Amino acid sequence: CLLVFFFNDTATTEIYTEQIVGSVRCVQETGYQRRVHGEKLLILGTLSGTIQVLDFESRTQVFEFKDAHDSDIHSFALSSDNKYLISVAYGNFIKIWDLEKRTLEYTIENSYALAIYSVVITSDDKYFITGGIGDIKVWDFSTKELVHTFEAHERLITGLALTSDNKYLASVSDDMNLKLWDLSSNCLLYTSD
């Protein structure tokens, strides 16, 4: 039985089976209906910068991207077909991994931010969106080019979420504000402050 404990004070998670697998910052389970090579996987982003991919049922490691980042992995997102994984960490690199080939597909050196803390992918896989210190960046998934920047918050953006139709983006930040953005007009619709 897998137990996951969240510790809000350190933003880390401990994964326990019969022993501690390790300290991780982000955990994602691939969907029941969509599998990578027919496998149901549990993906862990560790504090040491490694991405571990485990078999969900047996909790055994299938493969890993050792030293995927130079620092702890803050967030990652899966493409709708579970083929690609985008990971972000403290620092200015966005990495795109091919889970089927088990290789690093692309690296973006994001000179626009000192830290990238969150990432989401639109459900149609056309764009991915990153949140850093104050700014939200919208990237074209196929060209890896920056499409738009929102001057969003006063502090670090700690979470991003998209509506299922990809029309709206919600962002939360250490500035204690929630904001809702219209992605078609690039306008701020709501702020909680």
N, C-alpha and C positions, 0 to 999 in steps of 0.2 A: 504494500500500500504506500503510495506517495503522499507525503504531507508537505505542504508548502506553508511556511510561516513568513509573514511580512512584518518587517520592523520599520516603522515609520520614521524613527529618529535617525536612522542611518541610510534609509532608502535602499537597503539590501534585503536579500531573501536567502534563507537557508533551505536547502533541499535535503530532506532526510529520506533514506530508505533504511537499510540495515546500518548504514554508516553515512556520514556527511559526504555528499558528493562535492560540495564546494559552495563558496559564497558567490552569489550572482546578483546582478542588478536587474536583469530583465529576463522574463520567461515567456515563451510562446509555444503553444501546442498547435501543430498543424491540424486542419479540420478533419472531421470524421469522413466527409464525403470526398475531400481532395487529399491525395496522398502523394508523397515524393517517392517515385519508383514503387508505388503500391504499399509503402510503409507509413504508418502513423508515427510521427516523430515529435519529440519534445526538444525545443531549441533553447539553449541557455547562453546568455551573454555574461561572462564572468568579470569580476573586478580586476583580474589580471590581464584582461584584453583578449581572452580566448573565447571563441564561439564553439560550444559543445553541442553536438547533435546526438540525442539518445533515442533508442527505440522506446516508444511510449509504454508498451506492454511489459517488456522485460527490464526496462531502465538501464540497459547496457548501452555503452557508447557505440554508435555507428561510425562516426568520424568526427573530426574537429578541425577548426581553422586555428591552429596554435599561433599565438601572438598576432591575432587579426588586427588589433590596434595596440598602440603603445601605452594605453591607459584603460581604465575601466570602461566597459561598454554601457552607455546610458540607455540606448533604445535600439530597436530594430523593427523592421516591417517586412512582411512577406507579400510577394505579388499574388494576384488572385489565383494563379495556377500553381502556386507554391514552388515555382521554379527558381525565383530570385529572392534573395534576402538582402536588404539594405541595412547596414549597421552604421551607427554613429557613436562617437566617444568624445571624451574631453579632449579637445584638440580640434584641428580644422580639417579632418579627413572624413569623407563619406565613402563607404566601400560597398560595392555591389558584388554579391557572391552568386555563382551559379550552383545551386544545390544538387542538380542532376550530375553535372560534371565534377562537382566538388572542387571548384577553382574560384579564385578571385577574378571576376569578370572586368571590373573597372574601378578606378580610384579617382575621386574628385578632390583636389586640394582646394578647399573652400577658403579662399583668402578673405571672404566677407565676414567671417566670424571666428572668434577665439575659441569658442566652445559650442558644440552642437549637442543638444540634450534630448531632442525628440525627433521622430520621423514617422510619417504615415505615407501610404501609397493609395492613390485613388483606385476605386474598385474596377475601373476600366484599364488600369495600368498605364494611363497616359502621362501622369505626373506623379512625382513624389514631393513631399513638403517637409522641410526641416525647420526646427525651432532652436534658436540659440539665445544669445544674450540680447534681448530686446527685439530682434528681427525674426520674421518668418520668411523663408525663401521657398518659392515654387520652382521646381525643376522639371524640364521635359525628360521623361523616362527614356525615350529612344535616343535623343541627341545628347543627353546629360548637360544641356545648357540651362543657365539660369533664365527663367521667364519673367518672374515678378518678385518684388520684395515688399513686404508689409512692414512699416515701422510700427511695431505692434505693442510692445510693453516696455516698462521702465527697467525690468530686471529679467533674469533667466526664465525662459519659457520651459515649463516643466511637463507640459502635456499638450497634445494635439489630437483632435478627433474629427472625422469627416462624416457627413450624412451619407446614407447609402446611395443617393443620386449624385453625389460629388458636388452639389451646389453650394454647400455651406461648410465652413471650417470653424470649429471651436478651439480656442487656445486658453490655457491657464498659465499663470506665471507666479514666480516668487513675489511679485508686486501685489499679490492677493486679489487679482482681477481675473474675471472670465470675460472673454470677448468672442463675439460671433461675427464671422466674415462672410460676405457674399463673394464667391470665387468667380462668378461670371462678370461682375462689375468691379471687382477688387475694392469693394467698399466695406467699411465697418458698419455693421447693423446694430450691434448692442455691446455695451460694456457695463460691467457690474459696479464700477466705482461711482 
